[in-house]
Structures are given as C-alpha cells and as structure tokens.
Amino acid sequence: MITSLQWICFFLFVLIVPSLAVGLIRKTKARLQNRRGAPIYQPLIDLCKFFFKGETVSYLSSWIFRSSACVQLACILLIAYLAPWSSLKPFCTGGDLFLIIYLFALIRLVTVLAALDTGSVFGGFGASREVTLAVIVEPAIILCFVSLASVSHTSDLGQVFSFSNQALRYDSPLWLICGTGLFLASIVELSRMPVDDPTTHLELTMVHEAMVLENSGRNLLLVEYGHSLKIIVLLGLAGQCYLHSLPSMWTSSAAVQFIASILCLLILLFAIGLIEATNVKLRWTKIPEFVAYSLVMSIVSVFIAIWRA
C-alpha cells in the first residue's frame, strides 16, 4: 500500500510540478520587475489549450518532424525514471551516467533534426546555435558527473547519489562545486537567461524557441511539457548535489530529505527567475565566457576527485 501511494505521488509530481515550475519562474520574474504576472498554474492551462488546438504542419516536413516530440518526451521520461533528481522516487534504479548523458544528447539530436526538417530559416538558425552550445557545455556536465563517479568507483548515479554512499559522505566541497557547475551548465542546457531569452521571438536572440517554432497543437504540448520536465530534472540533480554537501542530510530521515529536496528545487527556480529579472541576454560572442565558469567548476571538481583518489 505504501509503495502504491509513493508511485501515485511520484506520478502526480512528474505530471504537474514541471508546469508549475515554469509558472514559478515567470511569476518570480514578473514580481521582481514590479509586474503582477500570470498565475503560477498558467502553464498548465496553456498545455490544456494546446491539446484542443489544431496543428499546422509544413508540407516540407517528414516523419522526422512528426515523431520528434514523442521521442523527446520518451527520452526525458526515461531520464526522470533513471536519474536521482528527487528523493520522492519510490524505487532505486541503476541509471548509468553515460546512458543519461547520451539520452540528453539524443533529445538534442532529435530536436535539431526536427528543426531542420521543416525547411524553416529560423529552425536552421536555432539548430546551429544549439549544437554550438552543446559542444562547449556537454564537457562541463560530463566532468561533474565523472568526478563524483570516480570517487565512488561506480558509474551508477543511483549509488553515487545515495545517502548510504560512504565514499562521498565527507566530501562537501566536491558536492558543492559539482552542484554549482551543474547549475550553471543547466542554464545553458535549458536555454535560459543570460544565454537565451525564452520570451522573445526575435531571430537574433532565439535558440530553443527557434527550433520549436514550427510546432503547434498537441505536438507543441509534448514539446513544452518535455522541456519543463527537463528543467526540474536538471535543477533537481544540481539540488541533490547541494543537499549532499550538508553533513546533516546524511543522517536525516527520508521525509526530511524529501522536504529538503523540494525546498532546494524551489530555491533554484527562484534563482533562475532572479537571474532572468536582473540580467540581459549576453551577446553571442560572450556566451563562451559564461560557459567557462561552469567548465572551470567541473575541472576543479576533477582535481578534487583525483586528490581524493
């Protein structure tokens, strides 16, 4: 009975919270800019609206465009099942870090192919920028995970992020640096400010929005929900790193760890809203300098892991 209740709670969490997370970011940004803003549940209403809308599909598109949204959603759901991004999960699965990284890469590949498949100039423009960002941000994410895995002597992220893993119990600096590196890399991976402005449709500033501009109706519903789920998964992984850096969390109960993970996720969502409200989009030539902060954090974590080994 308890396991069934945990499954139901986890299912509802994955179904509802991603959209509320996007609404919280927008609400935070609006309040910091002295605007009232839309209600937090507005993204949920938008998804329901997309479900009943018709689709407009380019005559140049093929099965690649039609199937891309389903493939993206399937991959991010699999990542949400495997990755230890939340303490609410009622199961312990063996999510290999390289499998999760390749699933993220598959999501990007399918998104880029769908953007190019429609023959849209905006799609090609956004796809080119997305691939360029991927080349410079993926090493940072990989090194953060590898530094943790090398100390634990396993690539299973379920074991690496387990609070019973004694190999990393007293490595608070490593957890803190990896969490910061993942958070900065997540801003780039999710195309948030100051790397990309998700609220604009100007061709000179679009990255992710340019690639999904051709989607409509239920296709757009799947794309938007998958992207919002990706937000809480990546921020959840960064939040778990921050929680593991607190010595008191290792001896806390499961309920306390769950509440702490929710609070940490809310803080990171508020941080993204604060960044978007107080910063402007960087020039394209300045973005590699921003990514360099995440890369430096990951390299420092590798040196700490080597010293620990």
Secondary structure as GFF3:
##gff-version 3
##sequence-region A 1 309
A	DSSP	alpha_helix	2	32	.	.	.	ID=ss1
A	DSSP	alpha_helix	42	52	.	.	.	ID=ss2
A	DSSP	alpha_helix	63	82	.	.	.	ID=ss3
A	DSSP	alpha_helix	97	117	.	.	.	ID=ss4
A	DSSP	alpha_helix	121	152	.	.	.	ID=ss5
A	DSSP	alpha_helix	157	160	.	.	.	ID=ss6
A	DSSP	three_ten_helix	166	168	.	.	.	ID=ss7
A	DSSP	alpha_helix	172	189	.	.	.	ID=ss8
A	DSSP	alpha_helix	208	211	.	.	.	ID=ss9
A	DSSP	alpha_helix	217	244	.	.	.	ID=ss10
A	DSSP	three_ten_helix	247	251	.	.	.	ID=ss11
A	DSSP	alpha_helix	254	278	.	.	.	ID=ss12
A	DSSP	three_ten_helix	284	286	.	.	.	ID=ss13
A	DSSP	alpha_helix	287	308	.	.	.	ID=ss14
###
